[in-house]
Amino acid sequence: MPTGTQPRVLHVALVALFVLLSFGGAIFPNGTASAQASTNDPGPGDTDLALYAPVLERDRDAIYAETAGRLSRYRVEATFTPAGDNVATILGVVDLNYYNGTGEMQDTIYFRLYPNDDEYAEGALTLDAVEVGGEKVTPRLTVGDTVAAIDLAEPVAAESTVDLLVTFTTTIPNAPRESYGMFSHDTKSGTYALAHWGPLLAGYDSVHGWELDTPSELGDPVFTNAALYDVTLTAPDDLIVITTGIESSAEPVGDGQTRYRFLSGPVRDFVIAMNEDLQELSATVDGTTVRSWFSADNIELGRATLRYGIQSLEVFGQLFGPYPYAEMDIVEVDLQRALGVEFPQITYIAAGLYDRNSGSWRDPKSLEFTLVHEIAHQWWYALVGNNQYQHAFIDEGLTNFVSTVYMREIYGDEVADFQVDRNLKMWYLSLLFGNEGDSVANQPTDDFPTQNAYGATIYGKAALGFKAIHDEIGPDAFFAGLTDYAATFRFKVATPDDLRAALERASGRDLTDLWSHWFNEAAGEQDFDPSDLAHVQEELGL
């Protein structure tokens, strides 16, 4: 999103060509959401309607009725200091109104301090002071200092709140090699990629409770619950600041600094990207402003990326239900070991995908498929959460499959079938008929034996499983089920059984056996044989 006062090298508002898209022969469901907005009185938490400003007006009343007073609220005051000759830092204070939505009394609250993970090298997050109800508390650090336990003198009852004041210091590492690059300062491009930069409440789900495992080595390291963020950030004037949510204000405070205020609406994290030189293109679709941010040499692909983002929001909005936020940012970031990373209302796309000469440019649709996958995550994980440590196949497999549906709607069967071969079958069949063999999709992420087994199973096999269900019950029932699922579980944490039940309701079918075969068993040789792998290799020209 624009950040007020700094000069822009380039800003282009695209014409309706990118907005009024044509979907020849597209099949969209007429299913309706099964859950209506709650008419209950607000809960005891923060009910300030202004915190919902990032939600589109058409959705604001319903989302406010569902969540007001029943989400934790972070109010953050932070100051960012660039790296200079050392490392960058953020000094901040979090005024947290914690809402206990666990259904059980809690005598301990847990924060995740993800920057303390070893993969971030010199990166760090220290809690300098913690107060609960005005009384000082000493946190207990565990799990390699990535978990801070805050013991409460008086337990907080279910559906009640408690106020915490947390003073913290974050150290931002310079391009740590072991990480994805989503929390780092890239010294070549000058980009600051700031995911999980402050203390976050640990994720909680009704089956596993607080998720306190070591940050995942194979998959997404962050699992959180929906909350409201009101973030004030003071940063140098010469930095473009791009964040989750919308900019509420920007005021110069002297010494080359600007004090920004950002609001998020209900989201699972508040993420920042900063750089002096990023260029911007923007357009609007169905009330949402989409912004593409990229380096000066990449205007052609920056424009293409904007088009893909617009098309993705429109296609998926019709398939699953409209995207409810006013903004969506797509940012070129220097990632490692990842082509894209999704966050609420903001997506990081690897700089290598903007370079046709890089190893990341595997085919002309690489950039598009990656972005479409990450935009699909705005529904599957951002809106409807799941515990990625335990059931990563729900969001990753589903997003990879629906990305092929997007390809079919936009480009037709030939292109879509190629993407199914390339992004779903090739990786999985190579695993299945290679030295590692098949794996169960529905298992904890770090229980997979290798990174390859995790990726091929979660992104390939699980996506093929959702394709098999789609083909069995038909597109109308499949997408009606997803629309129901999105409406019922938005801002909540869903389980595999919740997703299966939604598809069963929409189709009137018992999917137990089909679901179990694809997600709970390692029986891929019943569906494929080595000749299928040979055929896919031939189709891909390998």
Secondary structure, 3 states (H helix, E strand, C coil): CCCCCCCCCCEEECCHHHCCCCCCCCCCCCCCCCCCCCCCCCCCCCCCHHHHCCECHHHHHHHHHHHCCCCEEEEEEEEEECCCCCCEEEEEEEEEEEECCCCCCEEEEEEECHHHCHHHCCCEEEEEEEEECCEECCCEEECCCCEEEEEEEEEECCCCEEEEEEEEEEEECECCCCCCCCEEECCCCCCEEECCCCCEECCEECCCEECCCCCCCCCCCCCCCCEEEEEEEEEECCCEEEECCEEEEEEEEECCEEEEEEEEEEECCCCEEEECCCEEEEEEECCEEEEEEECHHHHHHHHHHHHHHHHHHHHHHHHHCCCCECEEEEEEECCCCCCEEEECCEEEEEHHHHCCCCCCCCCCCHHHHHHHHHHHCCCECCCEEECHHHHHHHHHHHHHHHHHHHHHHHHCHHHHHHHHHHHHHHHHHHHHCCCCCCCCCCCCHHHCCCHHHHHHHHHHHHHHHHHHHHHHHCHHHHHHHHHHHHHHHCCCEECHHHHHHHHHHHHCCCCHHHHHHHHCCCCHHHCCCHHHHHHHHHHCCC
